[in-house]
Amino acid sequence: MQAAADAQAWHELVDPAALAAWMDTQGLRGREGGDITHATLLAGGTQNVLLKFERSARSFVLRRPSRHLRANSNETMGREARVLAALAGSAVPHPVFIAACADTAVIGAAFYLMEPVDGFNAAHAGLPALHASDPLLRRRMGFSMVDAIAALAAVDVAAVGLSDFGRAEGFLERQVPRWRKQLEGYAACEGWPGPQSLPEVRQVGDWLDAHRPAAFTPGLLHGDFHIANVMFRHDGPELAAVVDWELATVGDPLLDLGWLLATWPRPDGSHHTLNRIRPWNGFPLGLELVERYAQRSQRDLSAIRWYAVLACYKLAIILEGSHARACAGQAPRDTGERLHGAARGLLRRAVDWIEHP
């Protein structure tokens, strides 16, 4: 039954013959040539889809937007492909880029190919026996995540051709106005109670504006760095790859560390969202993550609390968008309520950091 579902998904999202013909133009025919086989849907959501397949005894993963394209879906694919290609040979664990196609006529959307990642997602699949049995190994898992973003922040964007990948000037100044406007825009969703449904959001936004760091050193950042967006190696605590690069940009890399702190569970493993990783004991505390980053980077971390509060603010507003759409009947009501609760939890965490530095 799963094979039939995967085959249907493939033919709805990808024309195998058209894909094979395009691969031939990219020198990806292989010695055997032939058809695309063993097609499997790895993940499919409202934004992006992952499909694994084989051709000429080589495995590929295709990433493309969902069936219902958004205004910037194709551009996002191009940006992801560009950053993965630029990271080749770096110390940042990432999926190995193979080729990209901007021509939407091939399969109906822009897409790119990468090599499969040999690893597991702890947030989705839980911990395998090796990792579940060793708290010291779990501690190293947390530190390996910090090492990855420290390495990413150290990438020379000019040397890898990404100088124009984002607008670093005014990056911090744009954050609160940008996300405040996003929140206000949800008023278009009929039935949404408005910003008052997030009573802490004004306090947090005002504090961020009043305490914004005066300067920063620009660099490359992932933009959505948390434990559900990394894959760990099966044989140890190291990362196999950081995934989901759709929000990568050039700006202030310390926001990646702030995002990790904002989404990091409490010492008992609890959080504002469901944390499926058990056991949690052994994973580092938030303060230890910051200390690890300081060991791996020369960046000034004196204002790291500000970045963590900003991450809470941004993510809360993003999640509230699902609640607003649910109020208007455009998303499942239970999902909207759950994510609204998560947004409230993030803002409460931000207020706690503000009031108890």
Secondary structure, DSSP 8 states (H G I E B T S, - for coil): -HHHHHHHHHHHH--HHHHHHHHHHTT--TTT----EEEEEEEE-SSEEEEEEEETTEEEEEEEE-SS--TTHHHHHHHHHHHHHHTTTSSS----EEEEE--TTTTSS-EEEE-----B-HHHH---HHHHT-HHHHHHHHHHHHHHHHHHHTS-TTTTT-TTSS--TTHHHHHHHHHHHHHHHGGGSTT---GGGSTTHHHHHHHHHHT--S----EEE-SS-SGGGEEE-TTSSSEEEE---TT-EEE-THHHHHHHHHH---TTS--SS-------TTS--HHHHHHHHHHH--S--TTHHHHHHHHHHHHHHHHHHHHHHHHTTSS-HHHHHHHHHHHHHHHHHHHHHHH--
